[in-house]
């Protein structure tokens, strides 16, 4: 059996089959695992089956009822590090199917692309992980360290699955999260703070309203417009803060609900707010800034009464530039793609914060697909990128585990 260091990676690259890649992504797209509410059981079973077919040691365990994690291990001969390739099993809701030109969960293959919800985020990454492990296993590459494939639940909402992997005592020396990055290694990502803000009002029959609130009415929706305008102004302030890897922090109002009937002055209005954090910002600091905005509004208008609740809170994360996983991921990408790549950062949020901040595992995000084609109507991924990502993971395994 040849030594890993003597293996030409391009020989292994040629064994990654594009038709198999397309069919694998398509099959996974056809297994919905929408979060919320979150039910990853069927896709977990599919992934476990594929890992078993490859010949990996497979474990599954539930991070919550009907929400399993899947762990596949290609065990090395010993004495080497553990490289984890990680992907999530849940997908975001498809929205209105009538806006799609393809079936959201049809997995249609057309002109070198696979269409459907989750194709880019991140059935493509899961497929690339499997393809890389299959090539390494079938070629009998003698790795010293273990290659660990993890498929986790709940990345799109709270990160229950990734946290459970850490809680159960799994370990890794290096991690690649196979999210869509256009095949570029990213060593940082933003944090996230989701808030619910409500304004209170006084209901009244709408035929009796006056511009001065003569009858004691307070329109909660009107009061919410003051909050929304203040948040718009807050965004201009956030744009003055910059980070060379992830850009500036942001704030966005995502949903709004209010009132009970057209002819009743609304006594409550609620918005949800998405505040993205720089890696060195804490969710507590961001929450405090928004609380100060609301307090100032209430001081200016005593009739404006607000209530604030935290929905989701996840910190940002960063891996040092000189970390081996950063340098080796860059080298692997350049070897597989045949061109230079630049390490950058991710404007979104991922399970990297669990692996870096909780477990202390140096992590990069690097996978097939583009963030611009994720979470959209007619989501898709290029099959060529799925193949290329598999080649990158093969190269990385040779560089880290041999």
N, C-alpha and C positions, 0 to 999 in steps of 0.2 A: 504494500500500500504506500503511495507517495506521501512524503511529508507535506503538510499544508503550505509551508513556505515555498515549496517547489511547484505548487499548482498554479497554472496560468488561469487567473480569474476569468479571462475572456472565454476560455473553454467552458467554464460553468455558465457564463452569461448566455451562451448560445443554447443552453438547455431550457431557458425560460420561454415557454410557448405562449404566443399572443392569443391564440384561440382559446386555450385553457384559461388564460387570464380573463378574457371577455366573458366566458361562460360562468366562471367562478363569481365575478362581480354580479352578473345578471341573476344568478341563482340566489345570492344573498339579498339583492334588492327586492326580490319577490317574497321575502320573509319580513313582514312589517314588525317593527319593535319600537313603536312611537312612544316618546317620552315628553310630556306626561301622557298617559298615566304611568307608563313604564312596564313592559312585559317582555323581557329579553329571553325568555325560556326557549322559544323555537330556534332563534338564531344561535343561541348558545349550544343547543343540541347539534345543529348543523356544523358549527365550528369544531366542536369536540369530535364529531365523526370524521371530519377532514383531517384533523390532527392525528387521530388514530390510524387512518389510512396511510398517512405519511410514515408512521412508526414512532411518533413521539409518545412520551409518557404523559398521560392526560389526567387532570383532576378538574372536577367542577364543585362549586359550593355556592350557596345562595348568600348574597349580601342583603337580601330582603326576599319575602315570599314571591316566587316566580321571577326572580331577578338574579340569575346565576352569573358568576364569573367562570371563565374557562382558562385553565393553565396548561400549556403544552411545553414539555421540556425535551430538547435534544441534548442528551447528556454527553459531556466531554469525558476525556480520559482522566481528568483530574489535574489540579495544579494551576488552572487558569481562572480568569475572572468569569463573572456571569454577565452576559449581555441580554437585556430584556428588550424585546420589541412589543410595543403596547398599542392596543386599539380599543375603541369603545363599541359596544353592541347596540346602543340606542340611537334613534334618529329623531329629528324634530318632526312635528306634524306637517302634512303636505299642504294644509290650507284648503282652499276651494278647488276641488278636482276639475271644475269646469274651466278654470284658467289654464290648465295644462293642455298641451297638444299631444301628450302621450299619457298612458296610464301611470299614475304616480308610483305604483308598485309593480309595474309590468316588466321592468328590467329589459326594455327594448334595446337591441344592439343595432346601431345604424351608423354607417360611414366612420367606423373606427371609434365610436363612442358608445358608452352604456348610459342609458337614461333612467332616471327614477330617483325617488327620495332616498337619500343616503348614499347614492352612488359615489359622490365626491367626499361626503362626510358621514361615515368613512369606510364604506364597504370596499372601496378601492385599496385603502391601506391594509385592511385585513387580508385581502386577496394577495397583496404583495408579500406580506409576512409569510403566508402559507406557501407561496411559490418559492420563496427563498429557502425556507426550511426543507421543502421537498427536494430541491436541487442538491442541497448540502447533504441530506440524508442518502439520497440515491447514489450520489457520487462517492459516498464513503469517506468524506473528508475527515481526517483525524484531528478534530478540535480538542484542545486541552480543557477549555472552559465550557460552561453550559450556555446554550442558546435557549432563552426562555420566551415563549410567546404568551401574552396575556390578553384576553378579551374581557373587558370589564363593563359592568352596567352603570347607568346613571351619569355618564359624563356630561350630558347636555343640560342637566339641572343641578345636581348637588355633589357628584363625585363619590357616591356611596361605594361603588365597586372598587375604585382605586384605593380608597381608605381601608376597605376590607382586606385587600391584598397586603397592605402594610400591617394591619392588625393581626393577620394570621401568620406573620413571621417570615414571609417570603423576603428574599434579599436580592439585590442586584448591585453590581459595581458600576454599570453604565446603563442608561435607558434611552431608547429612541421611541418617541410617540409618533405614530405613523399617520398623523393628521395631514390634510392637504396643505402643502407649502410650495407647490410647483417644483418639488425635488430639491429645495434649498434648505440647508440646516439653519434652524432658528434657535437661539440660545436664551431667549427671554420671552415672556408674554405678559400682557396686562392682567390685572385683577379685575374683579367684578363685584359690584354692590347693587342689588336690586331692592328697591324700596316701594312701598305702597304709601301714598300720601292722600289723606282725605280732608275735605273741607266740610264744615257743618253749616247748616242754614236753618231758617224758620219757614215751615210750609205755610201756604195760604192759597186760597182760590185765586187763580191767575187773573180773574176779571177785576180784582181789587188792588193790583199793584200800583205803586207810584215810584217816580224816579228818586224820591227822597226816603223811601221805606216808611211811609206814613203809618202803615198798619202793622209795623213790626216785622214785616217779611224780610228775610235774608236769603238771597238766591245763591245756593252753594256752588252752582256752576259759574256764575259771575265771579265769585270769590276765587274759584280755581283758576280763572284766567289770569289773575294777578300772580298766582304761584307759577303758572306756566311761563308767563313773561319773565319772571325773575330767573327761572331756570335757563331760559334762552340767553339772558344776559350773563349768567354764570358760565355758560359754555364759552363765551368770548374771553372770559378770564382764564378758563382752563387751557385754552389754545395758546396762551402765553407761556405755559410750562412745557418743556420739551425733553425728550429722552432720545438719544441717538439710535436706539434699537427699536423702540415701539412707537415713537411719535409723541403725541400729546394725550392727556386724559380727556375724556368726553363725558357728556351727560345727555340723555335723550328720554323724552316722554314716549312710552310705547303704547299704552292703552288708556282710555278714559271711559268712565261710566258715571251716570248720574240721573237723578230724577226717577219718578214713578209713573207720571202721566203728563201729557202735554198741558193740561189745564191746572196743574198744581205746581206752585213754586217749589223747586227741588230743595230738600233739606239735607241732601248729602251728595257729594261728588268725589270720585276716587280716580286717581291716576296711578300707573306704575312707571317707575323711573329706572333707567339703566345707567349707572355711573361706572365708567371704566377707569381703572386705577393704574398708575405707573408702578413698576416693580418695587419702588421704594416708598410707595404710599400705603398706608394701612386702611382697611375698611372703616375702622373707628374714626380716623381723621376725616375721611370723606363724609361720613355720616354727620359728624360734628359741623362740618362746613354747611351742609344743607340745613341742619337744624338752626344754624345762625341766620340763614336766609329766611327761614320761616318765622323765626322770632322777630326779625326786623320788620317783616311784613305785618305781623300782628301788632307791633308797636305803632306802625304807621296807620293801621286800620283796625281798631279794636273789635270790629264785627267779623274780622277774618280769623276764624279758629281752625286749627289744623291738628291732625293726628298722623304720626309717622310710624311705620312698622318696617322692619327688615324682612325681606323675603329670602334672599340668597346673599351670602357673603363668601367670596373666595379671593385670596390674596394673589398678587402677581408673583412672578418667579424669575430668577436669572441664574445661569450657570456661567462661571468665569470663562473668559475667552481662552485662557491657557489650559483649560481642563482637557484631558485626553479625549473624552467623547466628542468635544467640539472639534478638535483638530483631526481626529480620525474620521469623523463624519464628513468633514469637508474633503479630506483626501479620498474617501470612498466615493463620494458623489462625483468628484473630478475624474476619478478612474473610470467609473461606469458611464459617465456622460461624455467624456473626452473633451472637456472644456473647463475653464475656471469657474468657480462659484464663490459667492460672497456670503459669509455668515451674517444673519440679520436677526430681527426679532418679530414677534407675532402680535398684531393688534387685538386679537381675540384672547380667550381664556381656555385653559385645558387642564387635564389632570397632572400636568407638569408640576403645578404648585403642591400637589400631594407628595409626589416623589421627591422633589427638591426640598420643600420646606419641612415636611414631616419626617421623611425617611432619610434625607441627606444623600440621595442618589443623584449624581451628576446626570443631567438629562438634556437632550435636544428634541426639538420637534422637526420631523422631516418625513415627507410622504408624497404620494401621487395626488394629482388634482390641484385645483386652485380655489382659494377661499372665496373668490368672486363667483364661482359656480355652485357653491354650497348654500343650502337654505333658500334656494330660489325656485320659482316655477320652472319646470323642465330642467331640473338639476341633472348634470351629466359629468362623466369623467372620460378622459381620453385613454383608450386601452394602452397606447404607447407609453403613457406615464406609469401605468400599473406595472408594465414590464420593466421599465427603467428603474422604478423603485425597488423591485425585487432584485435587480442586479446590484443596486447600491447596497442593499442589506447583505447580499452575498459577499461583496467586497469588504464590508464592515466586519462581518463575522470572521473572515480570514485575517483581517488586520488585528482584531481584538482578542480572538479566542485561540489563535494558533501559537 
